[in-house]
Amino acid sequence: MSDRISDRTWLVAVAAALWGTDGLLRKPLSGQLPASTVVFWEHLIIVAVLLPWLPAALRAFRSATARDRWALVGIGAGASAVATALFTAAFALGDPVTPLVLQKLQPVIAIAVAAALLGERLRPGYWAFAVPALLGAWLMAFANPFHVGFADAEAALLAVAAAALWAIGTVLGRMVSERLSSRDITVLRFAIGLPAAGVVLLARGAPVAVSTAQLGPLVLLALIPGLLGLALYYLGLHSTAASRATLAELTFPVTAALLGVSLLGASLSWTQWLGMAVVVASVTALGLRERSERPVVGTVGTAA
């Protein structure tokens, strides 16, 4: 009972909504700088801010099990550096709504990985929330969900690759949060992600230098949806099953779509508005159900 009381699915949803503000800064920057340059500077700025906590985080890394260390490398290099670069590249290809396609497959991937690594068991009632949420995310992703053109597909391929890495990162983060503090996980995510972002930068032959005018938006991008969003996310993930967390993260595309329409000049079709309503209803209903006496996500050995 105490686990359900301390459930923080709502905090994961708040963190994901904060990520939804990302497009306000990332979309303009993606038109001025290569994706790998943007991602490198994001990590550099965050690591500079977190420098006082880096020694303690490195000690935690050294004392962690080999399994946890590999998980942290996967989070930092894959879910942080590479996935963010793919997401930024998807932004450069289209409008602020198109990259939201990355959300439609993330729960499916995370559910499979969570079952394999964490032993989470999904009761049949879970799909009553998951299926509508996935369908709603698909409707949100495309203006015409039954006819996806080549340009849409190009952005979608990048976004789906990012979705896979972020889904795996969700599960790995939940796994290591049992033994490491949310602060150490956050610091290590960016500390490991920085050299990985540097490798991507060199491989792409992208410039390191940015202008003074670009530095301000990069700082805001790094600290608000980046650092603050991740700090709240790992705090919530500590008490939230990865399968629930990945659905709660669908508040990200909802927030991003609303801001894209109101502030970035994007437009949504009626099917995208419908999808948004379905996602909000599904995630809210799931959060309420998980605080009840009969949650739909359990662990191995939990009574059905």
C-alpha positions in Angstrom: 0.0 0.0 0.0 2.8 2.4 0.9 4.3 1.9 -2.6 1.1 3.2 -4.2 0.9 6.1 -1.8 4.4 7.2 -2.7 3.8 6.7 -6.4 5.1 9.7 -8.3 3.6 9.1 -11.8 2.3 12.7 -11.6 5.8 14.1 -11.1 7.1 12.2 -14.2 4.2 13.8 -16.1 5.1 17.3 -14.9 8.8 16.7 -15.9 7.7 15.5 -19.3 5.4 18.6 -19.7 8.5 20.7 -18.9 10.3 19.0 -21.8 7.5 20.1 -24.0 8.7 23.7 -23.7 11.9 22.5 -25.4 10.7 23.3 -28.9 10.4 27.0 -28.2 14.2 27.1 -28.1 15.3 24.1 -30.0 13.3 24.9 -33.2 15.0 28.3 -33.8 18.4 26.9 -32.9 18.0 23.9 -35.2 17.7 26.3 -38.1 20.9 28.1 -37.2 23.2 25.3 -35.9 23.8 21.6 -36.7 22.0 19.2 -34.3 25.3 17.9 -32.9 26.5 21.4 -32.1 23.3 22.2 -30.2 23.5 18.9 -28.2 27.2 19.3 -27.4 26.6 22.8 -25.9 23.6 21.5 -24.0 25.7 18.9 -22.3 28.7 21.3 -21.7 26.5 23.9 -20.0 24.8 21.4 -17.8 28.0 19.7 -16.8 29.5 23.1 -15.9 26.5 23.8 -13.6 26.7 20.4 -12.0 30.5 20.4 -11.5 30.3 20.7 -7.7 28.3 17.4 -7.5 30.5 15.6 -10.1 33.1 14.1 -7.6 30.3 12.5 -5.5 28.6 11.2 -8.6 31.9 9.7 -9.9 32.4 7.9 -6.6 28.9 6.5 -6.8 29.7 5.3 -10.3 32.9 3.6 -9.2 31.1 1.9 -6.3 28.2 0.8 -8.5 27.8 -2.8 -9.9 29.1 -3.5 -13.4 25.5 -3.8 -14.5 24.6 -0.4 -13.2 27.7 1.2 -14.7 26.8 -0.2 -18.1 23.2 1.1 -17.6 24.5 4.6 -16.8 26.7 4.6 -19.9 23.7 3.6 -22.0 21.6 6.4 -20.4 24.4 9.0 -20.9 25.6 8.1 -24.4 22.4 6.7 -25.9 19.4 8.3 -24.2 21.1 11.7 -23.6 23.6 12.4 -26.4 22.6 10.4 -29.4 18.8 10.5 -28.9 18.8 14.3 -28.4 20.9 14.8 -31.5 18.4 12.7 -33.5 15.5 14.6 -32.0 17.1 18.0 -32.9 17.7 16.8 -36.5 14.1 15.8 -36.8 13.1 19.4 -35.7 15.3 20.8 -38.5 13.3 18.8 -41.1 9.8 20.0 -40.4 7.4 21.9 -38.2 7.4 21.8 -34.4 4.6 19.1 -34.3 6.2 16.5 -36.7 8.9 15.2 -34.3 6.1 14.3 -31.8 5.9 11.0 -33.7 8.8 9.9 -31.5 6.3 9.4 -28.7 4.1 6.9 -30.4 6.5 3.9 -30.2 8.3 4.8 -27.0 5.8 3.1 -24.6 5.8 -0.1 -26.7 9.6 -0.4 -26.6 9.8 0.5 -22.9 7.2 -2.1 -21.9 9.2 -4.8 -23.6 12.4 -3.7 -22.1 10.9 -3.2 -18.6 9.5 -6.8 -18.7 12.9 -8.2 -19.7 15.1 -6.2 -17.3 12.9 -5.2 -14.3 10.4 -8.0 -14.1 7.4 -5.7 -14.3 4.2 -7.5 -14.9 1.4 -5.9 -16.8 -2.1 -7.0 -15.9 -4.7 -7.1 -18.7 -6.3 -3.8 -17.5 -3.1 -2.0 -18.4 -4.0 -2.1 -22.1 -7.2 -0.3 -21.5 -5.0 2.7 -20.8 -2.1 2.0 -23.1 -3.8 1.3 -26.3 -5.9 4.5 -26.4 -2.7 6.5 -25.4 -0.7 5.0 -28.3 -3.5 5.6 -30.7 -3.9 9.2 -29.5 -0.1 9.7 -29.9 -0.3 8.5 -33.5 -3.2 10.8 -34.3 -1.2 13.7 -32.8 1.9 12.9 -34.8 0.5 13.4 -38.3 -1.9 15.9 -39.7 -3.3 13.1 -41.9 -2.7 9.9 -39.9 -3.7 7.6 -42.8 -1.4 9.2 -45.4 2.2 9.9 -44.4 4.3 11.5 -47.1 8.1 11.0 -47.7 9.0 14.2 -45.9 7.0 13.2 -42.8 8.6 9.8 -42.9 12.1 11.2 -43.0 11.6 13.1 -39.8 9.7 10.2 -38.3 12.7 7.8 -38.9 14.9 10.1 -36.8 12.3 10.6 -34.2 11.5 6.9 -33.9 15.2 6.2 -33.4 15.3 8.8 -30.6 12.1 7.2 -29.2 13.8 3.8 -28.9 16.8 5.2 -27.1 14.7 7.3 -24.8 12.5 4.3 -24.0 15.5 2.2 -23.1 16.8 5.1 -21.0 13.6 5.2 -19.1 13.9 1.6 -18.1 17.6 1.8 -17.3 17.0 4.9 -15.2 14.4 3.0 -13.2 16.7 0.1 -12.8 19.6 2.1 -11.4 17.4 4.4 -9.3 17.0 1.5 -6.8 20.6 1.9 -5.8 21.7 5.4 -6.8 20.2 8.8 -5.9 18.3 10.8 -8.4 21.0 13.5 -8.1 23.8 11.1 -9.0 21.9 9.7 -11.9 21.2 13.2 -13.3 24.9 14.3 -12.9 26.2 11.0 -14.5 23.7 11.2 -17.4 25.2 14.5 -18.6 28.8 13.8 -17.5 28.8 10.6 -19.6 26.7 12.3 -22.3 29.2 15.1 -22.8 32.1 13.0 -24.3 29.5 11.0 -26.3 28.1 14.3 -27.7 31.7 15.3 -28.5 32.2 12.1 -30.5 29.0 12.8 -32.4 30.2 16.4 -33.1 33.6 15.2 -34.4 32.0 12.4 -36.5 29.6 14.9 -38.1 32.4 17.5 -38.7 30.2 20.1 -37.1 31.5 23.4 -35.7 32.0 23.9 -32.0 31.9 27.7 -31.9 28.6 29.5 -31.5 27.7 33.2 -31.5 27.0 35.3 -28.5 23.3 35.6 -29.6 23.0 31.8 -29.8 24.6 31.2 -26.4 21.7 32.7 -24.4 19.0 30.4 -26.0 21.5 27.4 -25.5 21.8 28.2 -21.8 18.0 28.4 -21.4 17.5 25.2 -23.4 20.1 23.3 -21.3 18.8 24.5 -17.9 15.0 24.6 -18.1 13.7 21.6 -20.2 17.1 20.0 -19.9 18.5 20.0 -16.3 15.3 21.0 -14.4 13.2 18.6 -16.4 15.6 15.7 -15.9 16.0 16.4 -12.2 12.2 16.2 -11.6 12.0 13.2 -13.9 14.5 11.1 -11.9 13.0 12.2 -8.7 9.6 10.9 -9.9 11.0 7.8 -11.6 12.4 6.5 -8.2 8.8 5.7 -7.1 7.2 5.0 -10.5 7.2 1.8 -12.5 8.9 2.3 -15.9 5.9 1.1 -17.7 3.7 3.8 -16.1 6.4 6.4 -16.4 6.7 6.0 -20.2 2.9 6.6 -20.6 3.1 9.6 -18.2 5.8 11.0 -20.5 3.2 11.4 -23.2 2.4 14.8 -21.6 5.5 15.9 -23.5 3.9 15.8 -26.9 0.7 17.4 -25.5 2.6 20.4 -24.1 4.8 20.7 -27.2 1.8 20.6 -29.5 0.0 23.3 -27.6 3.1 25.6 -27.6 3.8 24.8 -31.2 0.3 26.0 -32.2 0.2 29.1 -29.9 3.8 30.3 -30.1 5.6 28.7 -33.1 3.0 29.1 -35.8 2.2 25.4 -36.2 -1.3 24.2 -37.0 -3.1 21.0 -36.0 -5.7 19.1 -37.9 -8.9 18.0 -36.1 -7.5 14.4 -35.8 -4.4 15.8 -34.0 -6.7 17.7 -31.5 -8.6 14.5 -31.0 -5.4 12.6 -30.4 -4.3 15.2 -27.8 -7.6 14.8 -25.9 -7.2 11.0 -25.9 -3.6 11.1 -24.6 -4.6 13.5 -21.8 -7.6 11.4 -20.7 -5.6 8.1 -20.9 -2.6 9.3 -18.9 -4.8 11.0 -16.3 -6.9 7.9 -15.9 -3.9 5.7 -15.5 -2.4 7.9 -12.8 -5.6 7.8 -10.8 -5.9 4.0 -11.2 -2.3 3.4 -10.0 -3.1 5.1 -6.7 -6.1 2.8 -6.1 -6.2 -0.5 -4.4 -5.7 -2.4 -7.7 -3.0 -0.9 -9.9 -2.6 -2.4 -13.3 1.2 -2.5 -13.3 2.9 -4.8 -10.8 6.1 -6.7 -10.3 6.8 -10.4 -10.3 5.2 -12.0 -7.3 2.5 -9.3 -6.9 -1.0 -10.6 -6.6 -3.1 -10.2 -9.6 
